[in-house]
């Protein structure tokens, strides 16, 4: 029978670990800003990069098609970066992802429009957007693996929570920059050059993040794998699909719930509230900011909860809160409009559920194929459900105004069950760790690599 010993890492984070988490989270926020800023200026982008003779609705559709291309390429970019992350190291891919995001963003800020380049303008913009999608496909999975392996078993939840919160703050930063430009500049100035300033600023942000990440060190887990010649020899994805199918299925289901929480509760919320219930645009945008800020805090707190009490204690609580948030936001707030901001805050807290998903996936896959397993599950699920969720909700709205609630409840319940059944979620890790076996490994976990310098 395995014995249990206190872990040295349970006493807190060192200064080096704090610096690593801070730099990783800041870099993630800046990179997500680069990815989402496109959506905030979609209308003016369409005016610059598509023929002026086209109807506005067609240019808007074409622009959002370019935006969607970034999501479609995510799985491919994520798989390629994860492959090399498992073979050559986490740090290299973690740094490459931010460079691959920064350069296209900067180029978008200076790219001539349709009037100068003709059809080449939207084609180049499509290529740049696909580069961004490839980068973001490796950023989140690579970031979660990187910070979790640096923090060690006892602080995986805190580490992943801080990075997830950083990603949400990147979305918030994009919203604030868009609001600032539209507030300080006239519509003509925004349409002429103001929108470009947002992209140039994003490119500078990205390059800054790349410089900061050069100070990061390779994770101790991968360093130990390399020192012991235990790096995966065959293609990591082959191992994932042959030996870890259960983990992949559960991760995909959990990621479905994650995408629904982000898309339906956050990204679609302003337009749904305006369309279904006639709420003013300004009020719904305020609610979106409140929800994003609350969510950024909640994912950190839920991560700390996992470290303290374990996934099996936190998953039911997160599931119930997310379901309650859906009812509060889309059922109670329309009846009592003055409750919108409090219900938006509750929705943000409910989105703390999204912070549990990466923690569970990091723990589900063994170190030699962790990056590939997490990246494949997360990006495939996001590509599929990220595209299907808005259409599914819109189709259900033809039958009931409660379509957002119904869809969130179903996805959240499935995701909560998946989190409950994910491997290695049985005990709180902050107090105890299994003692190494005679072969130098953890029972059921392979080589004991966490914390090895």
VOKE-356670 format. One record per residue (C-alpha): x, y, z; residue number from 1. Coordinates in Angstrom, 2 decimals. Layout:
N
- c1 c2 c3 nr
- X Y Z NUM
...
// end
This chain:
453
- c1 c2 c3 nr
- 0.00 0.00 0.00 1
- 1.30 3.44 -0.85 2
- 2.28 5.73 1.97 3
- 1.80 9.48 2.01 4
- 4.39 12.10 2.78 5
- 4.11 15.88 2.97 6
- 5.47 17.64 -0.11 7
- 8.02 20.38 0.27 8
- 6.23 22.43 -2.37 9
- 3.15 22.69 -0.19 10
- 4.74 25.56 1.78 11
- 4.28 28.08 -1.01 12
- 5.82 29.33 -4.21 13
- 9.43 30.45 -4.48 14
- 10.35 33.82 -5.97 15
- 11.43 32.08 -9.16 16
- 8.11 30.25 -9.45 17
- 6.19 33.48 -8.84 18
- 8.19 35.20 -11.59 19
- 7.55 32.31 -13.97 20
- 3.79 32.36 -13.34 21
- 3.64 36.14 -13.63 22
- 5.55 36.27 -16.92 23
- 3.56 33.37 -18.38 24
- 0.22 34.91 -17.39 25
- 1.19 38.35 -18.70 26
- 2.35 36.84 -21.98 27
- -0.89 34.89 -22.32 28
- -2.96 38.03 -21.73 29
- -1.04 39.99 -24.37 30
- -1.31 37.14 -26.88 31
- -5.06 36.74 -26.40 32
- -5.44 40.49 -26.87 33
- -3.81 40.07 -30.28 34
- -6.22 37.28 -31.21 35
- -9.50 38.95 -30.19 36
- -8.82 42.56 -31.22 37
- -9.79 41.54 -34.77 38
- -13.39 40.95 -33.66 39
- -13.75 44.40 -32.06 40
- -12.92 46.13 -35.37 41
- -14.57 43.67 -37.75 42
- -16.81 46.27 -39.37 43
- -14.04 48.72 -40.26 44
- -11.76 45.87 -41.37 45
- -14.44 44.78 -43.83 46
- -14.60 48.29 -45.24 47
- -10.85 48.37 -45.85 48
- -10.17 44.88 -47.18 49
- -13.18 44.06 -49.38 50
- -14.56 45.73 -52.48 51
- -16.49 48.93 -51.75 52
- -19.29 47.97 -54.15 53
- -20.36 44.99 -52.03 54
- -23.32 45.24 -49.63 55
- -22.40 45.84 -45.99 56
- -23.81 42.49 -44.89 57
- -21.62 40.64 -47.39 58
- -18.46 42.44 -46.32 59
- -19.33 41.75 -42.70 60
- -19.85 38.07 -43.47 61
- -16.54 37.88 -45.31 62
- -14.77 39.59 -42.42 63
- -16.16 37.19 -39.85 64
- -15.18 34.38 -42.20 65
- -11.59 35.57 -41.85 66
- -12.05 35.73 -38.08 67
- -13.38 32.17 -38.08 68
- -10.41 30.94 -40.12 69
- -8.29 31.55 -37.06 70
- -10.38 29.02 -35.15 71
- -10.35 26.44 -37.93 72
- -6.56 26.35 -38.10 73
- -6.18 26.06 -34.31 74
- -6.11 22.23 -34.15 75
- -3.39 21.95 -36.78 76
- -1.23 24.65 -35.21 77
- -1.79 23.20 -31.76 78
- -0.87 19.67 -32.82 79
- 2.33 20.74 -34.57 80
- 3.48 22.84 -31.65 81
- 2.49 20.16 -29.14 82
- 4.43 17.53 -31.10 83
- 7.64 19.52 -30.83 84
- 6.79 20.58 -27.30 85
- 6.79 16.92 -26.25 86
- 9.88 16.13 -28.33 87
- 12.16 19.16 -27.94 88
- 10.86 21.11 -24.96 89
- 8.01 23.22 -23.63 90
- 9.85 26.54 -23.49 91
- 10.71 26.70 -27.20 92
- 7.09 26.28 -28.29 93
- 5.84 28.59 -25.54 94
- 8.11 31.33 -26.92 95
- 7.39 30.52 -30.58 96
- 3.63 30.82 -30.09 97
- 3.84 34.44 -28.95 98
- 6.20 35.38 -31.80 99
- 3.87 33.71 -34.32 100
- 1.06 35.85 -32.91 101
- 2.91 39.16 -32.63 102
- 4.30 39.39 -36.16 103
- 0.97 38.89 -38.01 104
- -0.75 41.32 -35.66 105
- 1.86 43.98 -36.35 106
- 1.64 43.27 -40.09 107
- -2.15 43.72 -40.01 108
- -1.66 47.20 -38.61 109
- 0.34 48.24 -41.69 110
- -1.27 46.09 -44.42 111
- -2.67 48.20 -47.31 112
- -6.34 47.72 -48.10 113
- -8.36 46.59 -51.12 114
- -8.00 49.95 -52.86 115
- -4.22 49.47 -53.04 116
- -3.67 45.70 -53.33 117
- -6.98 44.54 -54.76 118
- -7.87 40.89 -54.15 119
- -4.39 40.33 -52.67 120
- -5.39 42.37 -49.60 121
- -7.98 39.95 -48.17 122
- -5.85 36.95 -49.19 123
- -2.84 38.27 -47.26 124
- -5.13 39.10 -44.34 125
- -6.42 35.51 -44.42 126
- -2.86 34.17 -44.29 127
- -2.02 36.41 -41.34 128
- -5.19 35.35 -39.53 129
- -4.32 31.68 -40.04 130
- -0.89 32.32 -38.52 131
- -2.62 33.82 -35.51 132
- -4.87 30.78 -35.24 133
- -1.90 28.44 -35.35 134
- -0.26 30.44 -32.58 135
- -3.30 30.47 -30.31 136
- -3.70 26.72 -30.83 137
- -0.39 26.20 -29.07 138
- -0.57 29.07 -26.58 139
- -3.23 27.94 -24.11 140
- -2.37 24.20 -24.01 141
- 1.36 24.93 -23.96 142
- 0.90 27.56 -21.29 143
- -1.07 25.27 -18.99 144
- 1.50 22.50 -19.32 145
- 4.38 24.94 -18.83 146
- 3.11 26.59 -15.65 147
- 1.77 23.36 -14.12 148
- 5.09 21.59 -14.56 149
- 6.95 24.53 -13.09 150
- 4.63 24.88 -10.10 151
- 4.65 21.18 -9.24 152
- 1.84 18.89 -8.18 153
- 0.92 20.87 -5.08 154
- 0.30 24.15 -6.98 155
- -1.01 22.98 -10.35 156
- -4.41 24.51 -9.68 157
- -3.06 27.92 -8.74 158
- -0.67 27.92 -11.71 159
- -3.31 26.97 -14.28 160
- -5.82 29.35 -12.69 161
- -3.43 32.30 -12.95 162
- -2.73 31.56 -16.61 163
- -6.44 31.10 -17.42 164
- -7.19 34.37 -15.64 165
- -4.47 36.03 -17.69 166
- -6.06 34.81 -20.91 167
- -9.39 36.31 -19.85 168
- -7.69 39.59 -18.97 169
- -6.38 39.65 -22.55 170
- -9.99 39.68 -23.77 171
- -10.77 42.43 -21.26 172
- -7.76 44.44 -22.47 173
- -9.05 44.18 -26.03 174
- -12.44 45.50 -24.93 175
- -10.89 48.42 -23.06 176
- -8.63 49.42 -25.97 177
- -11.58 49.32 -28.37 178
- -13.70 51.41 -25.99 179
- -10.85 53.90 -25.50 180
- -10.24 54.38 -29.22 181
- -13.93 54.84 -29.91 182
- -14.20 57.24 -26.98 183
- -11.24 59.49 -27.76 184
- -11.36 59.42 -31.56 185
- -14.14 60.35 -33.95 186
- -15.76 57.58 -36.02 187
- -13.91 58.92 -39.05 188
- -10.55 58.75 -37.28 189
- -11.22 55.22 -36.05 190
- -12.18 54.14 -39.56 191
- -9.18 55.85 -41.13 192
- -6.25 54.97 -38.85 193
- -7.44 54.39 -35.28 194
- -8.17 50.71 -35.79 195
- -4.62 50.23 -37.06 196
- -3.26 51.64 -33.79 197
- -4.94 48.78 -31.92 198
- -3.11 46.22 -34.08 199
- 0.25 48.00 -33.91 200
- -0.13 48.20 -30.13 201
- -0.95 44.48 -30.08 202
- 2.12 43.65 -32.12 203
- 4.29 45.63 -29.72 204
- 2.60 43.85 -26.81 205
- 3.38 40.49 -28.39 206
- 7.03 41.27 -29.03 207
- 7.33 42.44 -25.44 208
- 5.82 39.16 -24.26 209
- 8.33 37.23 -26.37 210
- 11.24 39.14 -24.79 211
- 9.84 38.44 -21.33 212
- 9.50 34.73 -22.07 213
- 13.16 34.48 -22.98 214
- 13.83 34.76 -19.24 215
- 11.79 31.64 -18.53 216
- 13.47 28.28 -17.98 217
- 12.54 24.86 -19.31 218
- 10.15 23.00 -17.02 219
- 11.79 20.66 -14.48 220
- 9.51 17.85 -15.63 221
- 10.71 17.96 -19.25 222
- 14.31 18.49 -18.14 223
- 14.05 15.29 -16.10 224
- 12.50 13.42 -19.01 225
- 15.34 14.51 -21.26 226
- 18.01 13.67 -18.69 227
- 16.57 10.18 -18.25 228
- 16.13 9.68 -22.01 229
- 12.39 9.21 -21.42 230
- 11.20 11.69 -24.04 231
- 8.53 10.07 -26.22 232
- 10.27 8.27 -29.09 233
- 7.36 7.76 -31.46 234
- 4.90 10.42 -32.56 235
- 3.27 11.61 -29.29 236
- -0.19 11.89 -30.84 237
- -0.07 8.22 -31.85 238
- 0.54 7.29 -28.22 239
- -2.27 9.57 -27.07 240
- -4.82 8.07 -29.46 241
- -3.77 4.48 -28.82 242
- -3.21 4.49 -25.05 243
- -5.26 7.41 -23.72 244
- -8.56 7.36 -25.59 245
- -10.64 7.59 -22.40 246
- -8.75 10.68 -21.29 247
- -9.26 12.26 -24.71 248
- -13.02 11.62 -24.71 249
- -13.48 13.04 -21.21 250
- -11.28 16.04 -22.04 251
- -13.29 16.80 -25.18 252
- -16.57 16.68 -23.22 253
- -15.17 18.93 -20.50 254
- -13.86 21.37 -23.12 255
- -17.33 21.44 -24.70 256
- -18.66 22.85 -21.42 257
- -15.76 25.30 -21.31 258
- -16.52 26.64 -24.80 259
- -20.23 26.95 -24.02 260
- -19.51 28.93 -20.86 261
- -17.19 31.33 -22.69 262
- -19.23 31.71 -25.88 263
- -22.83 31.74 -24.57 264
- -22.32 33.37 -21.18 265
- -19.71 35.90 -22.29 266
- -19.14 36.51 -25.98 267
- -22.76 36.09 -27.15 268
- -24.37 37.62 -24.07 269
- -24.54 41.29 -25.20 270
- -26.11 40.47 -28.56 271
- -28.50 37.89 -27.06 272
- -29.68 40.32 -24.39 273
- -30.24 43.00 -27.01 274
- -31.99 40.68 -29.49 275
- -34.12 38.60 -27.12 276
- -34.98 41.17 -24.47 277
- -34.31 44.59 -26.03 278
- -31.71 45.65 -23.47 279
- -29.59 48.72 -24.32 280
- -26.24 47.97 -25.92 281
- -24.30 50.09 -23.42 282
- -25.74 48.23 -20.44 283
- -25.00 44.81 -21.92 284
- -21.40 45.82 -22.68 285
- -20.98 46.94 -19.07 286
- -22.33 43.58 -17.96 287
- -19.83 41.83 -20.23 288
- -16.94 43.70 -18.60 289
- -18.21 42.83 -15.11 290
- -18.52 39.18 -16.09 291
- -15.04 39.02 -17.59 292
- -13.42 40.57 -14.52 293
- -15.31 38.28 -12.15 294
- -14.37 35.27 -14.26 295
- -10.67 36.18 -14.23 296
- -10.73 36.17 -10.43 297
- -12.93 33.08 -10.14 298
- -10.65 30.79 -12.18 299
- -7.78 31.59 -9.81 300
- -9.88 30.92 -6.72 301
- -11.21 27.66 -8.13 302
- -7.65 26.60 -8.97 303
- -6.60 27.25 -5.38 304
- -9.61 25.22 -4.29 305
- -8.43 22.25 -6.35 306
- -5.00 22.43 -4.71 307
- -6.61 22.52 -1.28 308
- -9.58 20.18 -1.57 309
- -9.16 18.31 -4.84 310
- -11.03 18.15 -8.15 311
- -13.79 15.90 -6.84 312
- -14.76 18.49 -4.27 313
- -14.60 21.47 -6.63 314
- -16.17 19.99 -9.79 315
- -19.71 19.59 -8.34 316
- -19.60 23.10 -6.83 317
- -18.42 24.62 -10.12 318
- -21.04 22.71 -12.08 319
- -23.89 23.91 -9.84 320
- -22.66 27.52 -9.91 321
- -22.39 27.56 -13.70 322
- -25.89 26.14 -14.11 323
- -27.26 28.67 -11.61 324
- -25.46 31.44 -13.48 325
- -27.17 30.47 -16.73 326
- -30.59 30.61 -15.11 327
- -29.83 33.89 -13.38 328
- -28.47 35.64 -16.45 329
- -30.97 34.47 -19.08 330
- -34.06 33.85 -16.93 331
- -34.02 36.24 -13.96 332
- -32.19 39.27 -15.39 333
- -34.67 39.76 -18.28 334
- -37.55 39.84 -15.77 335
- -35.64 42.14 -13.41 336
- -33.32 44.27 -15.61 337
- -31.83 45.95 -12.54 338
- -30.36 42.56 -11.65 339
- -28.31 42.34 -14.86 340
- -24.97 43.45 -13.40 341
- -25.23 41.19 -10.30 342
- -26.26 38.28 -12.50 343
- -23.34 39.04 -14.82 344
- -21.03 38.88 -11.81 345
- -22.59 35.53 -10.86 346
- -22.03 34.34 -14.44 347
- -18.37 35.30 -14.13 348
- -18.09 33.34 -10.89 349
- -19.81 30.39 -12.57 350
- -17.23 30.59 -15.33 351
- -14.73 29.55 -12.69 352
- -15.72 26.13 -14.05 353
- -13.52 26.89 -17.06 354
- -10.50 27.05 -14.77 355
- -10.99 23.42 -13.70 356
- -10.83 21.97 -17.20 357
- -7.13 22.62 -17.92 358
- -6.16 21.40 -14.43 359
- -7.98 18.13 -15.03 360
- -6.39 17.70 -18.47 361
- -2.88 18.42 -17.19 362
- -3.36 15.68 -14.59 363
- -4.97 13.23 -17.00 364
- -2.06 12.81 -19.42 365
- 1.43 11.52 -18.47 366
- 4.37 13.89 -18.89 367
- 5.88 12.40 -22.09 368
- 2.68 13.06 -24.07 369
- 1.01 15.69 -21.87 370
- 1.31 18.59 -24.31 371
- -0.01 16.55 -27.24 372
- -2.86 14.98 -25.29 373
- -4.06 18.28 -23.89 374
- -3.62 20.18 -27.15 375
- -5.41 17.60 -29.28 376
- -8.39 17.32 -26.94 377
- -8.73 21.04 -26.31 378
- -8.25 22.32 -29.85 379
- -10.40 19.71 -31.59 380
- -13.21 20.31 -29.12 381
- -12.88 24.08 -29.44 382
- -12.83 23.95 -33.24 383
- -15.97 21.79 -33.36 384
- -18.04 23.27 -30.55 385
- -16.73 26.79 -31.02 386
- -18.35 26.77 -34.44 387
- -21.45 24.72 -33.63 388
- -22.48 26.42 -30.38 389
- -23.64 29.76 -31.86 390
- -25.57 27.92 -34.58 391
- -27.12 25.48 -32.11 392
- -28.25 28.26 -29.78 393
- -29.63 30.27 -32.70 394
- -31.56 27.24 -33.98 395
- -33.03 26.53 -30.53 396
- -34.08 30.17 -30.19 397
- -36.66 29.55 -32.91 398
- -38.45 27.25 -30.44 399
- -37.83 28.90 -27.06 400
- -36.32 32.09 -25.67 401
- -34.68 29.90 -23.02 402
- -32.44 28.30 -25.64 403
- -29.22 29.70 -24.07 404
- -30.23 28.29 -20.67 405
- -31.11 24.86 -22.03 406
- -27.90 24.55 -24.01 407
- -25.71 25.67 -21.10 408
- -27.44 23.31 -18.66 409
- -26.95 20.27 -20.88 410
- -23.31 21.05 -21.72 411
- -22.42 21.93 -18.13 412
- -23.93 18.76 -16.72 413
- -22.00 16.65 -19.22 414
- -18.82 18.60 -18.57 415
- -19.20 18.30 -14.81 416
- -19.57 14.53 -15.06 417
- -16.49 14.40 -17.30 418
- -14.46 16.36 -14.74 419
- -15.65 13.99 -12.00 420
- -14.51 10.97 -13.97 421
- -11.18 12.36 -15.19 422
- -8.20 10.26 -14.05 423
- -6.08 11.40 -11.10 424
- -8.72 13.60 -9.54 425
- -9.38 11.60 -6.37 426
- -7.37 13.36 -3.64 427
- -6.26 16.88 -2.72 428
- -2.66 17.28 -3.79 429
- -1.68 20.21 -1.57 430
- -1.30 18.17 1.60 431
- 0.08 14.85 0.50 432
- 1.89 13.15 -2.34 433
- 2.39 9.44 -2.83 434
- 5.83 8.26 -1.84 435
- 8.00 7.03 -4.72 436
- 7.81 3.34 -5.40 437
- 10.84 1.10 -5.51 438
- 11.27 1.86 -9.20 439
- 11.41 5.61 -8.46 440
- 7.95 6.40 -9.76 441
- 4.53 7.27 -8.44 442
- 2.01 4.43 -8.42 443
- -0.24 4.97 -11.40 444
- 1.60 8.10 -12.56 445
- 4.85 6.87 -14.09 446
- 8.20 8.47 -13.16 447
- 8.08 10.88 -10.24 448
- 9.18 13.95 -12.16 449
- 7.41 16.82 -10.44 450
- 9.80 19.11 -8.61 451
- 12.95 17.70 -10.19 452
- 15.32 20.52 -11.11 453
// end
